[in-house]
Each structure stands twice: as structure tokens, then as C-alpha cells.
């Protein structure tokens, strides 16, 4: 999983192939782990507050807090 996080796809496939044994099984497992990591990243992105653009940063602090409060609910 750590190798996938740092985009070492070829190395990850070789590592999985050593543990699984067959190339097709390794590719299937690699695909499963890739989709799992992708879903974890999208879930984490949903939890992060939205970044305020420069245009929004010109707004008053009260308006910025309103944007973040609306996002949190």
C-alpha cells in the first residue's frame, strides 16, 4: 500500500507478484489496492475544508467563516 501511495506502480506489482505468485492474480490484487487507495483519497478530500480562493479571501472574515460553516453542515 505504501508503494502505491508514492506512485511506484511497477515496483508494487513486482512485490505483490512475489507474494501471490501468478502475474494475473498480482494484477488483480494491484487493481483492488489502487481502487481502495483512490476511494480513501476521495473520502479524505471530502473531509478537508474547501480552500478559499483569492477572490474569496478578499471577503471579510465573517463571510469566510460563513462559507466554512456552511460547508461543515
CHARMM internal coordinates of N, CA and C (Angstrom, degrees):
IC EDIT
DIST 1 N 1 CA 1.4501
DIST 1 CA 1 C 1.5320
ANGL 1 N 1 CA 1 C 109.67
DIST 1 C 2 N 1.3215
ANGL 1 CA 1 C 2 N 116.41
DIHE 1 N 1 CA 1 C 2 N -39.96
DIST 2 N 2 CA 1.4632
ANGL 1 C 2 N 2 CA 119.93
DIHE 1 CA 1 C 2 N 2 CA -179.39
DIST 2 CA 2 C 1.5287
ANGL 2 N 2 CA 2 C 111.21
DIHE 1 C 2 N 2 CA 2 C -64.97
DIST 2 C 3 N 1.3261
ANGL 2 CA 2 C 3 N 116.91
DIHE 2 N 2 CA 2 C 3 N -36.12
DIST 3 N 3 CA 1.4626
ANGL 2 C 3 N 3 CA 119.71
DIHE 2 CA 2 C 3 N 3 CA 178.51
DIST 3 CA 3 C 1.5191
ANGL 3 N 3 CA 3 C 111.12
DIHE 2 C 3 N 3 CA 3 C -65.34
DIST 3 C 4 N 1.3196
ANGL 3 CA 3 C 4 N 117.04
DIHE 3 N 3 CA 3 C 4 N -35.26
DIST 4 N 4 CA 1.4650
ANGL 3 C 4 N 4 CA 120.14
DIHE 3 CA 3 C 4 N 4 CA 177.89
DIST 4 CA 4 C 1.5213
ANGL 4 N 4 CA 4 C 111.07
DIHE 3 C 4 N 4 CA 4 C -69.10
DIST 4 C 5 N 1.3310
ANGL 4 CA 4 C 5 N 116.61
DIHE 4 N 4 CA 4 C 5 N -34.90
DIST 5 N 5 CA 1.4603
ANGL 4 C 5 N 5 CA 120.09
DIHE 4 CA 4 C 5 N 5 CA -178.72
DIST 5 CA 5 C 1.5233
ANGL 5 N 5 CA 5 C 111.68
DIHE 4 C 5 N 5 CA 5 C -63.02
DIST 5 C 6 N 1.3304
ANGL 5 CA 5 C 6 N 116.89
DIHE 5 N 5 CA 5 C 6 N -31.85
DIST 6 N 6 CA 1.4606
ANGL 5 C 6 N 6 CA 120.19
DIHE 5 CA 5 C 6 N 6 CA -179.15
DIST 6 CA 6 C 1.5223
ANGL 6 N 6 CA 6 C 112.06
DIHE 5 C 6 N 6 CA 6 C -100.47
DIST 6 C 7 N 1.3263
ANGL 6 CA 6 C 7 N 116.72
DIHE 6 N 6 CA 6 C 7 N 17.30
DIST 7 N 7 CA 1.4711
ANGL 6 C 7 N 7 CA 124.28
DIHE 6 CA 6 C 7 N 7 CA 174.26
DIST 7 CA 7 C 1.5243
ANGL 7 N 7 CA 7 C 113.34
DIHE 6 C 7 N 7 CA 7 C 62.48
DIST 7 C 8 N 1.2986
ANGL 7 CA 7 C 8 N 117.00
DIHE 7 N 7 CA 7 C 8 N 42.99
DIST 8 N 8 CA 1.4631
ANGL 7 C 8 N 8 CA 121.66
DIHE 7 CA 7 C 8 N 8 CA 174.56
DIST 8 CA 8 C 1.5275
ANGL 8 N 8 CA 8 C 108.17
DIHE 7 C 8 N 8 CA 8 C -103.54
DIST 8 C 9 N 1.3350
ANGL 8 CA 8 C 9 N 116.00
DIHE 8 N 8 CA 8 C 9 N 67.07
DIST 9 N 9 CA 1.4607
ANGL 8 C 9 N 9 CA 121.28
DIHE 8 CA 8 C 9 N 9 CA -172.61
DIST 9 CA 9 C 1.5291
ANGL 9 N 9 CA 9 C 112.79
DIHE 8 C 9 N 9 CA 9 C -62.31
DIST 9 C 10 N 1.3182
ANGL 9 CA 9 C 10 N 116.85
DIHE 9 N 9 CA 9 C 10 N -46.60
DIST 10 N 10 CA 1.4565
ANGL 9 C 10 N 10 CA 120.12
DIHE 9 CA 9 C 10 N 10 CA -176.85
DIST 10 CA 10 C 1.5316
ANGL 10 N 10 CA 10 C 110.51
DIHE 9 C 10 N 10 CA 10 C -65.80
DIST 10 C 11 N 1.3170
ANGL 10 CA 10 C 11 N 115.94
DIHE 10 N 10 CA 10 C 11 N -42.22
DIST 11 N 11 CA 1.4634
ANGL 10 C 11 N 11 CA 120.24
DIHE 10 CA 10 C 11 N 11 CA 179.65
DIST 11 CA 11 C 1.5314
ANGL 11 N 11 CA 11 C 110.64
DIHE 10 C 11 N 11 CA 11 C -66.32
DIST 11 C 12 N 1.3200
ANGL 11 CA 11 C 12 N 116.62
DIHE 11 N 11 CA 11 C 12 N -37.71
DIST 12 N 12 CA 1.4600
ANGL 11 C 12 N 12 CA 120.95
DIHE 11 CA 11 C 12 N 12 CA 178.16
DIST 12 CA 12 C 1.5196
ANGL 12 N 12 CA 12 C 110.71
DIHE 11 C 12 N 12 CA 12 C -63.09
DIST 12 C 13 N 1.3147
ANGL 12 CA 12 C 13 N 116.60
DIHE 12 N 12 CA 12 C 13 N -43.81
DIST 13 N 13 CA 1.4660
ANGL 12 C 13 N 13 CA 120.55
DIHE 12 CA 12 C 13 N 13 CA 179.50
DIST 13 CA 13 C 1.5260
ANGL 13 N 13 CA 13 C 110.89
DIHE 12 C 13 N 13 CA 13 C -62.11
DIST 13 C 14 N 1.3274
ANGL 13 CA 13 C 14 N 117.16
DIHE 13 N 13 CA 13 C 14 N -41.27
DIST 14 N 14 CA 1.4621
ANGL 13 C 14 N 14 CA 120.37
DIHE 13 CA 13 C 14 N 14 CA 178.37
DIST 14 CA 14 C 1.5267
ANGL 14 N 14 CA 14 C 111.18
DIHE 13 C 14 N 14 CA 14 C -64.78
DIST 14 C 15 N 1.3259
ANGL 14 CA 14 C 15 N 116.44
DIHE 14 N 14 CA 14 C 15 N -40.60
DIST 15 N 15 CA 1.4590
ANGL 14 C 15 N 15 CA 120.81
DIHE 14 CA 14 C 15 N 15 CA 179.75
DIST 15 CA 15 C 1.5272
ANGL 15 N 15 CA 15 C 111.20
DIHE 14 C 15 N 15 CA 15 C -64.10
DIST 15 C 16 N 1.3239
ANGL 15 CA 15 C 16 N 116.41
DIHE 15 N 15 CA 15 C 16 N -44.89
DIST 16 N 16 CA 1.4660
ANGL 15 C 16 N 16 CA 120.47
DIHE 15 CA 15 C 16 N 16 CA 179.31
DIST 16 CA 16 C 1.5188
ANGL 16 N 16 CA 16 C 110.29
DIHE 15 C 16 N 16 CA 16 C -65.73
DIST 16 C 17 N 1.3311
ANGL 16 CA 16 C 17 N 116.71
DIHE 16 N 16 CA 16 C 17 N -37.83
DIST 17 N 17 CA 1.4615
ANGL 16 C 17 N 17 CA 120.43
DIHE 16 CA 16 C 17 N 17 CA -178.74
DIST 17 CA 17 C 1.5282
ANGL 17 N 17 CA 17 C 110.61
DIHE 16 C 17 N 17 CA 17 C -64.53
DIST 17 C 18 N 1.3317
ANGL 17 CA 17 C 18 N 117.20
DIHE 17 N 17 CA 17 C 18 N -35.32
DIST 18 N 18 CA 1.4641
ANGL 17 C 18 N 18 CA 119.43
DIHE 17 CA 17 C 18 N 18 CA 177.49
DIST 18 CA 18 C 1.5252
ANGL 18 N 18 CA 18 C 111.11
DIHE 17 C 18 N 18 CA 18 C -65.50
DIST 18 C 19 N 1.3325
ANGL 18 CA 18 C 19 N 116.71
DIHE 18 N 18 CA 18 C 19 N -37.70
DIST 19 N 19 CA 1.4647
ANGL 18 C 19 N 19 CA 118.76
DIHE 18 CA 18 C 19 N 19 CA -178.21
DIST 19 CA 19 C 1.5302
ANGL 19 N 19 CA 19 C 112.29
DIHE 18 C 19 N 19 CA 19 C -80.62
DIST 19 C 20 N 1.3400
ANGL 19 CA 19 C 20 N 117.70
DIHE 19 N 19 CA 19 C 20 N -33.83
DIST 20 N 20 CA 1.4634
ANGL 19 C 20 N 20 CA 121.12
DIHE 19 CA 19 C 20 N 20 CA -177.37
DIST 20 CA 20 C 1.5196
ANGL 20 N 20 CA 20 C 110.93
DIHE 19 C 20 N 20 CA 20 C -87.78
DIST 20 C 21 N 1.3096
ANGL 20 CA 20 C 21 N 116.92
DIHE 20 N 20 CA 20 C 21 N -45.72
DIST 21 N 21 CA 1.4557
ANGL 20 C 21 N 21 CA 120.53
DIHE 20 CA 20 C 21 N 21 CA 176.50
DIST 21 CA 21 C 1.5124
ANGL 21 N 21 CA 21 C 115.07
DIHE 20 C 21 N 21 CA 21 C 111.37
DIST 21 C 22 N 1.3262
ANGL 21 CA 21 C 22 N 119.30
DIHE 21 N 21 CA 21 C 22 N -39.76
DIST 22 N 22 CA 1.4575
ANGL 21 C 22 N 22 CA 122.13
DIHE 21 CA 21 C 22 N 22 CA -176.27
DIST 22 CA 22 C 1.5245
ANGL 22 N 22 CA 22 C 109.01
DIHE 21 C 22 N 22 CA 22 C -113.14
DIST 22 C 23 N 1.3233
ANGL 22 CA 22 C 23 N 115.20
DIHE 22 N 22 CA 22 C 23 N 138.53
DIST 23 N 23 CA 1.4611
ANGL 22 C 23 N 23 CA 120.91
DIHE 22 CA 22 C 23 N 23 CA -175.02
DIST 23 CA 23 C 1.5277
ANGL 23 N 23 CA 23 C 112.45
DIHE 22 C 23 N 23 CA 23 C -61.19
DIST 23 C 24 N 1.3228
ANGL 23 CA 23 C 24 N 117.51
DIHE 23 N 23 CA 23 C 24 N -42.16
DIST 24 N 24 CA 1.4706
ANGL 23 C 24 N 24 CA 119.61
DIHE 23 CA 23 C 24 N 24 CA -178.33
DIST 24 CA 24 C 1.5222
ANGL 24 N 24 CA 24 C 111.43
DIHE 23 C 24 N 24 CA 24 C -66.95
DIST 24 C 25 N 1.3280
ANGL 24 CA 24 C 25 N 117.91
DIHE 24 N 24 CA 24 C 25 N -37.40
DIST 25 N 25 CA 1.4612
ANGL 24 C 25 N 25 CA 120.62
DIHE 24 CA 24 C 25 N 25 CA 176.11
DIST 25 CA 25 C 1.5251
ANGL 25 N 25 CA 25 C 110.43
DIHE 24 C 25 N 25 CA 25 C -66.84
DIST 25 C 26 N 1.3266
ANGL 25 CA 25 C 26 N 115.25
DIHE 25 N 25 CA 25 C 26 N -37.95
DIST 26 N 26 CA 1.4609
ANGL 25 C 26 N 26 CA 119.79
DIHE 25 CA 25 C 26 N 26 CA 179.44
DIST 26 CA 26 C 1.5234
ANGL 26 N 26 CA 26 C 110.75
DIHE 25 C 26 N 26 CA 26 C -65.06
DIST 26 C 27 N 1.3349
ANGL 26 CA 26 C 27 N 116.69
DIHE 26 N 26 CA 26 C 27 N -41.00
DIST 27 N 27 CA 1.4646
ANGL 26 C 27 N 27 CA 119.44
DIHE 26 CA 26 C 27 N 27 CA 178.32
DIST 27 CA 27 C 1.5213
ANGL 27 N 27 CA 27 C 111.17
DIHE 26 C 27 N 27 CA 27 C -64.13
DIST 27 C 28 N 1.3266
ANGL 27 CA 27 C 28 N 116.46
DIHE 27 N 27 CA 27 C 28 N -39.75
DIST 28 N 28 CA 1.4596
ANGL 27 C 28 N 28 CA 120.62
DIHE 27 CA 27 C 28 N 28 CA 178.93
DIST 28 CA 28 C 1.5304
ANGL 28 N 28 CA 28 C 110.42
DIHE 27 C 28 N 28 CA 28 C -63.98
DIST 28 C 29 N 1.3306
ANGL 28 CA 28 C 29 N 116.91
DIHE 28 N 28 CA 28 C 29 N -44.20
DIST 29 N 29 CA 1.4670
ANGL 28 C 29 N 29 CA 121.24
DIHE 28 CA 28 C 29 N 29 CA 179.82
DIST 29 CA 29 C 1.5238
ANGL 29 N 29 CA 29 C 110.29
DIHE 28 C 29 N 29 CA 29 C -66.33
DIST 29 C 30 N 1.3329
ANGL 29 CA 29 C 30 N 116.99
DIHE 29 N 29 CA 29 C 30 N -39.50
DIST 30 N 30 CA 1.4600
ANGL 29 C 30 N 30 CA 121.54
DIHE 29 CA 29 C 30 N 30 CA 178.72
DIST 30 CA 30 C 1.5300
ANGL 30 N 30 CA 30 C 110.11
DIHE 29 C 30 N 30 CA 30 C -62.70
DIST 30 C 31 N 1.3269
ANGL 30 CA 30 C 31 N 116.51
DIHE 30 N 30 CA 30 C 31 N -40.32
DIST 31 N 31 CA 1.4658
ANGL 30 C 31 N 31 CA 120.99
DIHE 30 CA 30 C 31 N 31 CA 178.41
DIST 31 CA 31 C 1.5294
ANGL 31 N 31 CA 31 C 110.47
DIHE 30 C 31 N 31 CA 31 C -65.12
DIST 31 C 32 N 1.3362
ANGL 31 CA 31 C 32 N 117.03
DIHE 31 N 31 CA 31 C 32 N -41.39
DIST 32 N 32 CA 1.4663
ANGL 31 C 32 N 32 CA 120.61
DIHE 31 CA 31 C 32 N 32 CA 177.28
DIST 32 CA 32 C 1.5244
ANGL 32 N 32 CA 32 C 111.03
DIHE 31 C 32 N 32 CA 32 C -59.99
DIST 32 C 33 N 1.3253
ANGL 32 CA 32 C 33 N 115.87
DIHE 32 N 32 CA 32 C 33 N -46.84
DIST 33 N 33 CA 1.4621
ANGL 32 C 33 N 33 CA 119.82
DIHE 32 CA 32 C 33 N 33 CA -179.18
DIST 33 CA 33 C 1.5247
ANGL 33 N 33 CA 33 C 111.57
DIHE 32 C 33 N 33 CA 33 C -66.01
DIST 33 C 34 N 1.3232
ANGL 33 CA 33 C 34 N 117.10
DIHE 33 N 33 CA 33 C 34 N -36.12
DIST 34 N 34 CA 1.4634
ANGL 33 C 34 N 34 CA 120.66
DIHE 33 CA 33 C 34 N 34 CA 178.79
DIST 34 CA 34 C 1.5217
ANGL 34 N 34 CA 34 C 111.17
DIHE 33 C 34 N 34 CA 34 C -64.82
DIST 34 C 35 N 1.3245
ANGL 34 CA 34 C 35 N 116.82
DIHE 34 N 34 CA 34 C 35 N -43.90
DIST 35 N 35 CA 1.4655
ANGL 34 C 35 N 35 CA 119.35
DIHE 34 CA 34 C 35 N 35 CA 179.19
DIST 35 CA 35 C 1.5210
ANGL 35 N 35 CA 35 C 111.04
DIHE 34 C 35 N 35 CA 35 C -68.62
DIST 35 C 36 N 1.3251
ANGL 35 CA 35 C 36 N 116.96
DIHE 35 N 35 CA 35 C 36 N -35.43
DIST 36 N 36 CA 1.4650
ANGL 35 C 36 N 36 CA 120.33
DIHE 35 CA 35 C 36 N 36 CA 176.53
DIST 36 CA 36 C 1.5214
ANGL 36 N 36 CA 36 C 110.88
DIHE 35 C 36 N 36 CA 36 C -62.90
DIST 36 C 37 N 1.3278
ANGL 36 CA 36 C 37 N 116.22
DIHE 36 N 36 CA 36 C 37 N -44.89
DIST 37 N 37 CA 1.4577
ANGL 36 C 37 N 37 CA 120.49
DIHE 36 CA 36 C 37 N 37 CA 178.97
DIST 37 CA 37 C 1.5245
ANGL 37 N 37 CA 37 C 110.92
DIHE 36 C 37 N 37 CA 37 C -64.20
DIST 37 C 38 N 1.3200
ANGL 37 CA 37 C 38 N 117.24
DIHE 37 N 37 CA 37 C 38 N -38.45
DIST 38 N 38 CA 1.4606
ANGL 37 C 38 N 38 CA 121.18
DIHE 37 CA 37 C 38 N 38 CA 178.46
DIST 38 CA 38 C 1.5276
ANGL 38 N 38 CA 38 C 111.23
DIHE 37 C 38 N 38 CA 38 C -63.91
DIST 38 C 39 N 1.3288
ANGL 38 CA 38 C 39 N 116.73
DIHE 38 N 38 CA 38 C 39 N -42.84
DIST 39 N 39 CA 1.4647
ANGL 38 C 39 N 39 CA 119.28
DIHE 38 CA 38 C 39 N 39 CA 178.49
DIST 39 CA 39 C 1.5220
ANGL 39 N 39 CA 39 C 111.33
DIHE 38 C 39 N 39 CA 39 C -67.20
DIST 39 C 40 N 1.3280
ANGL 39 CA 39 C 40 N 116.80
DIHE 39 N 39 CA 39 C 40 N -35.28
DIST 40 N 40 CA 1.4682
ANGL 39 C 40 N 40 CA 119.61
DIHE 39 CA 39 C 40 N 40 CA 176.61
DIST 40 CA 40 C 1.5205
ANGL 40 N 40 CA 40 C 110.75
DIHE 39 C 40 N 40 CA 40 C -64.26
DIST 40 C 41 N 1.3351
ANGL 40 CA 40 C 41 N 116.55
DIHE 40 N 40 CA 40 C 41 N -40.84
DIST 41 N 41 CA 1.4668
ANGL 40 C 41 N 41 CA 120.10
DIHE 40 CA 40 C 41 N 41 CA 179.69
DIST 41 CA 41 C 1.5222
ANGL 41 N 41 CA 41 C 111.81
DIHE 40 C 41 N 41 CA 41 C -66.78
DIST 41 C 42 N 1.3286
ANGL 41 CA 41 C 42 N 117.28
DIHE 41 N 41 CA 41 C 42 N -40.37
DIST 42 N 42 CA 1.4665
ANGL 41 C 42 N 42 CA 119.19
DIHE 41 CA 41 C 42 N 42 CA 179.54
DIST 42 CA 42 C 1.5214
ANGL 42 N 42 CA 42 C 110.81
DIHE 41 C 42 N 42 CA 42 C -68.75
DIST 42 C 43 N 1.3310
ANGL 42 CA 42 C 43 N 117.20
DIHE 42 N 42 CA 42 C 43 N -36.11
DIST 43 N 43 CA 1.4648
ANGL 42 C 43 N 43 CA 120.04
DIHE 42 CA 42 C 43 N 43 CA 177.40
DIST 43 CA 43 C 1.5221
ANGL 43 N 43 CA 43 C 110.48
DIHE 42 C 43 N 43 CA 43 C -66.27
DIST 43 C 44 N 1.3241
ANGL 43 CA 43 C 44 N 116.97
DIHE 43 N 43 CA 43 C 44 N -39.54
DIST 44 N 44 CA 1.4620
ANGL 43 C 44 N 44 CA 120.31
DIHE 43 CA 43 C 44 N 44 CA 178.51
DIST 44 CA 44 C 1.5228
ANGL 44 N 44 CA 44 C 110.72
DIHE 43 C 44 N 44 CA 44 C -67.49
DIST 44 C 45 N 1.3267
ANGL 44 CA 44 C 45 N 116.66
DIHE 44 N 44 CA 44 C 45 N -34.88
DIST 45 N 45 CA 1.4668
ANGL 44 C 45 N 45 CA 120.07
DIHE 44 CA 44 C 45 N 45 CA 178.99
DIST 45 CA 45 C 1.5206
ANGL 45 N 45 CA 45 C 110.93
DIHE 44 C 45 N 45 CA 45 C -67.07
DIST 45 C 46 N 1.3201
ANGL 45 CA 45 C 46 N 116.89
DIHE 45 N 45 CA 45 C 46 N -32.93
DIST 46 N 46 CA 1.4668
ANGL 45 C 46 N 46 CA 119.80
DIHE 45 CA 45 C 46 N 46 CA 177.62
DIST 46 CA 46 C 1.5190
ANGL 46 N 46 CA 46 C 111.37
DIHE 45 C 46 N 46 CA 46 C -69.19
DIST 46 C 47 N 1.3203
ANGL 46 CA 46 C 47 N 117.27
DIHE 46 N 46 CA 46 C 47 N -30.96
DIST 47 N 47 CA 1.4577
ANGL 46 C 47 N 47 CA 120.73
DIHE 46 CA 46 C 47 N 47 CA -178.36
DIST 47 CA 47 C 1.5237
ANGL 47 N 47 CA 47 C 112.59
DIHE 46 C 47 N 47 CA 47 C -78.11
DIST 47 C 48 N 1.3269
ANGL 47 CA 47 C 48 N 116.66
DIHE 47 N 47 CA 47 C 48 N -23.86
DIST 48 N 48 CA 1.4630
ANGL 47 C 48 N 48 CA 120.30
DIHE 47 CA 47 C 48 N 48 CA -179.09
DIST 48 CA 48 C 1.5230
ANGL 48 N 48 CA 48 C 109.49
DIHE 47 C 48 N 48 CA 48 C -75.48
DIST 48 C 49 N 1.3357
ANGL 48 CA 48 C 49 N 117.58
DIHE 48 N 48 CA 48 C 49 N 140.67
DIST 49 N 49 CA 1.4646
ANGL 48 C 49 N 49 CA 119.17
DIHE 48 CA 48 C 49 N 49 CA 177.23
DIST 49 CA 49 C 1.5231
ANGL 49 N 49 CA 49 C 109.99
DIHE 48 C 49 N 49 CA 49 C -68.19
DIST 49 C 50 N 1.3063
ANGL 49 CA 49 C 50 N 117.76
DIHE 49 N 49 CA 49 C 50 N 151.21
DIST 50 N 50 CA 1.4642
ANGL 49 C 50 N 50 CA 119.32
DIHE 49 CA 49 C 50 N 50 CA -179.48
DIST 50 CA 50 C 1.5176
ANGL 50 N 50 CA 50 C 110.31
DIHE 49 C 50 N 50 CA 50 C -68.39
DIST 50 C 51 N 1.3110
ANGL 50 CA 50 C 51 N 115.94
DIHE 50 N 50 CA 50 C 51 N 144.20
DIST 51 N 51 CA 1.4542
ANGL 50 C 51 N 51 CA 119.32
DIHE 50 CA 50 C 51 N 51 CA 177.29
DIST 51 CA 51 C 1.5161
ANGL 51 N 51 CA 51 C 108.42
DIHE 50 C 51 N 51 CA 51 C -78.68
DIST 51 C 52 N 1.2844
ANGL 51 CA 51 C 52 N 115.10
DIHE 51 N 51 CA 51 C 52 N 140.75
DIST 52 N 52 CA 1.4564
ANGL 51 C 52 N 52 CA 120.11
DIHE 51 CA 51 C 52 N 52 CA -178.94
DIST 52 CA 52 C 1.5211
ANGL 52 N 52 CA 52 C 108.92
DIHE 51 C 52 N 52 CA 52 C -87.27
DIST 52 C 53 N 1.2987
ANGL 52 CA 52 C 53 N 116.94
DIHE 52 N 52 CA 52 C 53 N 128.70
DIST 53 N 53 CA 1.4549
ANGL 52 C 53 N 53 CA 120.71
DIHE 52 CA 52 C 53 N 53 CA -180.00
DIST 53 CA 53 C 1.5215
ANGL 53 N 53 CA 53 C 109.65
DIHE 52 C 53 N 53 CA 53 C -72.94
DIST 53 C 54 N 1.3281
ANGL 53 CA 53 C 54 N 116.31
DIHE 53 N 53 CA 53 C 54 N 170.23
DIST 54 N 54 CA 1.4623
ANGL 53 C 54 N 54 CA 119.90
DIHE 53 CA 53 C 54 N 54 CA 179.60
DIST 54 CA 54 C 1.5186
ANGL 54 N 54 CA 54 C 110.70
DIHE 53 C 54 N 54 CA 54 C -61.28
DIST 54 C 55 N 1.3085
ANGL 54 CA 54 C 55 N 115.71
DIHE 54 N 54 CA 54 C 55 N -36.76
DIST 55 N 55 CA 1.4597
ANGL 54 C 55 N 55 CA 119.31
DIHE 54 CA 54 C 55 N 55 CA 179.85
DIST 55 CA 55 C 1.5276
ANGL 55 N 55 CA 55 C 110.28
DIHE 54 C 55 N 55 CA 55 C -63.53
DIST 55 C 56 N 1.3143
ANGL 55 CA 55 C 56 N 115.75
DIHE 55 N 55 CA 55 C 56 N -39.89
DIST 56 N 56 CA 1.4593
ANGL 55 C 56 N 56 CA 120.15
DIHE 55 CA 55 C 56 N 56 CA -179.57
DIST 56 CA 56 C 1.5298
ANGL 56 N 56 CA 56 C 110.77
DIHE 55 C 56 N 56 CA 56 C -73.90
DIST 56 C 57 N 1.3225
ANGL 56 CA 56 C 57 N 117.19
DIHE 56 N 56 CA 56 C 57 N -28.40
DIST 57 N 57 CA 1.4588
ANGL 56 C 57 N 57 CA 119.88
DIHE 56 CA 56 C 57 N 57 CA -179.70
DIST 57 CA 57 C 1.5215
ANGL 57 N 57 CA 57 C 111.33
DIHE 56 C 57 N 57 CA 57 C -69.40
DIST 57 C 58 N 1.3170
ANGL 57 CA 57 C 58 N 117.91
DIHE 57 N 57 CA 57 C 58 N -19.99
DIST 58 N 58 CA 1.4576
ANGL 57 C 58 N 58 CA 120.35
DIHE 57 CA 57 C 58 N 58 CA 176.45
DIST 58 CA 58 C 1.5216
ANGL 58 N 58 CA 58 C 111.18
DIHE 57 C 58 N 58 CA 58 C -73.40
DIST 58 C 59 N 1.3082
ANGL 58 CA 58 C 59 N 115.53
DIHE 58 N 58 CA 58 C 59 N -15.51
DIST 59 N 59 CA 1.4613
ANGL 58 C 59 N 59 CA 119.67
DIHE 58 CA 58 C 59 N 59 CA 178.65
DIST 59 CA 59 C 1.5217
ANGL 59 N 59 CA 59 C 109.06
DIHE 58 C 59 N 59 CA 59 C -69.15
DIST 59 C 60 N 1.2906
ANGL 59 CA 59 C 60 N 115.35
DIHE 59 N 59 CA 59 C 60 N 163.88
DIST 60 N 60 CA 1.4575
ANGL 59 C 60 N 60 CA 119.50
DIHE 59 CA 59 C 60 N 60 CA 179.78
DIST 60 CA 60 C 1.5202
ANGL 60 N 60 CA 60 C 109.64
DIHE 59 C 60 N 60 CA 60 C -69.08
DIST 60 C 61 N 1.3001
ANGL 60 CA 60 C 61 N 116.11
DIHE 60 N 60 CA 60 C 61 N 162.36
DIST 61 N 61 CA 1.4625
ANGL 60 C 61 N 61 CA 120.81
DIHE 60 CA 60 C 61 N 61 CA 179.43
DIST 61 CA 61 C 1.5261
ANGL 61 N 61 CA 61 C 110.80
DIHE 60 C 61 N 61 CA 61 C -60.43
DIST 61 C 62 N 1.3279
ANGL 61 CA 61 C 62 N 116.56
DIHE 61 N 61 CA 61 C 62 N -37.17
DIST 62 N 62 CA 1.4593
ANGL 61 C 62 N 62 CA 120.32
DIHE 61 CA 61 C 62 N 62 CA 179.58
DIST 62 CA 62 C 1.5291
ANGL 62 N 62 CA 62 C 110.55
DIHE 61 C 62 N 62 CA 62 C -62.43
DIST 62 C 63 N 1.3256
ANGL 62 CA 62 C 63 N 117.23
DIHE 62 N 62 CA 62 C 63 N -41.47
DIST 63 N 63 CA 1.4625
ANGL 62 C 63 N 63 CA 120.94
DIHE 62 CA 62 C 63 N 63 CA 179.19
DIST 63 CA 63 C 1.5303
ANGL 63 N 63 CA 63 C 110.82
DIHE 62 C 63 N 63 CA 63 C -66.75
DIST 63 C 64 N 1.3307
ANGL 63 CA 63 C 64 N 116.81
DIHE 63 N 63 CA 63 C 64 N -37.91
DIST 64 N 64 CA 1.4598
ANGL 63 C 64 N 64 CA 119.99
DIHE 63 CA 63 C 64 N 64 CA 178.31
DIST 64 CA 64 C 1.5239
ANGL 64 N 64 CA 64 C 110.79
DIHE 63 C 64 N 64 CA 64 C -64.21
DIST 64 C 65 N 1.3280
ANGL 64 CA 64 C 65 N 116.83
DIHE 64 N 64 CA 64 C 65 N -41.08
DIST 65 N 65 CA 1.4589
ANGL 64 C 65 N 65 CA 120.21
DIHE 64 CA 64 C 65 N 65 CA 178.50
DIST 65 CA 65 C 1.5243
ANGL 65 N 65 CA 65 C 110.89
DIHE 64 C 65 N 65 CA 65 C -65.66
DIST 65 C 66 N 1.3271
ANGL 65 CA 65 C 66 N 116.82
DIHE 65 N 65 CA 65 C 66 N -35.14
DIST 66 N 66 CA 1.4597
ANGL 65 C 66 N 66 CA 119.85
DIHE 65 CA 65 C 66 N 66 CA 177.90
DIST 66 CA 66 C 1.5221
ANGL 66 N 66 CA 66 C 111.06
DIHE 65 C 66 N 66 CA 66 C -63.60
DIST 66 C 67 N 1.3312
ANGL 66 CA 66 C 67 N 116.12
DIHE 66 N 66 CA 66 C 67 N -40.13
DIST 67 N 67 CA 1.4670
ANGL 66 C 67 N 67 CA 120.17
DIHE 66 CA 66 C 67 N 67 CA 178.84
DIST 67 CA 67 C 1.5192
ANGL 67 N 67 CA 67 C 109.69
DIHE 66 C 67 N 67 CA 67 C -62.67
DIST 67 C 68 N 1.3288
ANGL 67 CA 67 C 68 N 117.19
DIHE 67 N 67 CA 67 C 68 N -45.85
DIST 68 N 68 CA 1.4594
ANGL 67 C 68 N 68 CA 120.24
DIHE 67 CA 67 C 68 N 68 CA -179.07
DIST 68 CA 68 C 1.5252
ANGL 68 N 68 CA 68 C 111.50
DIHE 67 C 68 N 68 CA 68 C -68.45
DIST 68 C 69 N 1.3350
ANGL 68 CA 68 C 69 N 117.32
DIHE 68 N 68 CA 68 C 69 N -36.29
DIST 69 N 69 CA 1.4649
ANGL 68 C 69 N 69 CA 120.21
DIHE 68 CA 68 C 69 N 69 CA 178.26
DIST 69 CA 69 C 1.5226
ANGL 69 N 69 CA 69 C 111.10
DIHE 68 C 69 N 69 CA 69 C -66.63
DIST 69 C 70 N 1.3287
ANGL 69 CA 69 C 70 N 116.68
DIHE 69 N 69 CA 69 C 70 N -40.31
DIST 70 N 70 CA 1.4638
ANGL 69 C 70 N 70 CA 119.84
DIHE 69 CA 69 C 70 N 70 CA 178.06
DIST 70 CA 70 C 1.5192
ANGL 70 N 70 CA 70 C 110.98
DIHE 69 C 70 N 70 CA 70 C -64.94
DIST 70 C 71 N 1.3256
ANGL 70 CA 70 C 71 N 115.39
DIHE 70 N 70 CA 70 C 71 N -37.58
DIST 71 N 71 CA 1.4589
ANGL 70 C 71 N 71 CA 119.54
DIHE 70 CA 70 C 71 N 71 CA -179.98
DIST 71 CA 71 C 1.5271
ANGL 71 N 71 CA 71 C 110.67
DIHE 70 C 71 N 71 CA 71 C -66.85
DIST 71 C 72 N 1.3238
ANGL 71 CA 71 C 72 N 117.05
DIHE 71 N 71 CA 71 C 72 N -37.36
DIST 72 N 72 CA 1.4648
ANGL 71 C 72 N 72 CA 121.23
DIHE 71 CA 71 C 72 N 72 CA -175.88
DIST 72 CA 72 C 1.5253
ANGL 72 N 72 CA 72 C 112.40
DIHE 71 C 72 N 72 CA 72 C -69.45
DIST 72 C 73 N 1.3312
ANGL 72 CA 72 C 73 N 117.55
DIHE 72 N 72 CA 72 C 73 N -25.47
DIST 73 N 73 CA 1.4668
ANGL 72 C 73 N 73 CA 119.07
DIHE 72 CA 72 C 73 N 73 CA -178.28
DIST 73 CA 73 C 1.5002
ANGL 73 N 73 CA 73 C 112.14
DIHE 72 C 73 N 73 CA 73 C -87.82
END
COOR INIT
IC SEED 1 N 1 CA 1 C
IC BUILD
